[in-house]
Amino acid sequence: MTKTTITVKKKLTGKVVSDKMDKTVVVNVQRYVAHKKYGKYYKIDKRYKAHDENNEYKVGDTVVIEESRPMSKDKNFVVIEKK
């Protein structure tokens, strides 16, 4: 018997906040989370470094990033498309 595993890669949408590095962009992903006790929604921002092979994405672009193999110490995502 062989086991087959299905890997589901995370896809996140965010805004490019820095493009100063070579082949890397920093993407700010914003999400809304409900407080456990009070139920009020609040924003959580997180920044991800994503691989941009051709340096085509600039600050202000809204992009979709997908999880991938680690490319460096901090870079685990690849930019798929511009929205």
N, C-alpha and C positions, 0 to 999 in steps of 0.2 A: 504494500500500500504506500502510495506517495501522497504527501500532503502538499496542497497548493495554497499559497498565501497570496492574498490580494492586498496590495499596498495602495492606500488612498492618499494622494498628495494634497496638502492644504493649498487652497487658492485664496489669496487675500487681495483686496482692493485698497489702494491708498494713493497718496500724493507724493511726488518726488520733492524732497526738501533740500537735497544736496547732490551735485553731480561733479564735484571737484576731483574725485579720484578717477584713475584710469580703469575703464571697464567695470565700474561699480557706481551704483546710485543708492542713496539712502531714501527709503520710502516710509512715510509716516502713515500708519494704519490706525484709524479711529473706530472704536466700537462703543456701544451703549450697553451697560450692565445694570441689572436691578439690584438694589441693596437688599441683603438677606432679611434684615429685620424690618426695615421701613418701607421697602418696595419702591422707593424713589429711584429713577434712572439717573445715572451719571456717566460721563465720558471717560474712557481710558484710551490714552495715546501710547502707541508703541512704535519704535523705529526699527526697521529691518534693513540690513545691507543686502542688495540684490545685484546679481551679475547682469551687466549690460554690455554684450560683446562688441557692438559697433559704436558705442557712446552716442546713441541716437536720442535718448530721452533727456529732457532738460527740466530745470526747476519749474514746478507748477503743473507738470503733466500728471494726469490721473492714469495710473497703470494697474495691471493685474500681475501679481507675482505668484510663482508656484514653488513649492518646496522641492529641493533637489539634494544631491549629495553635497557634503561639505566641500567648498572650494577654497576656503581659507579658515582662519580661526573664527571669524565672525560671520562669514558669508555662506548661508545655506539656502538661498532663494535665487530664482532666475526670473527676469522680467519676461512675460509672455506677450503681452499686447498693451496698446495704448487705448484707453477708453474715450 
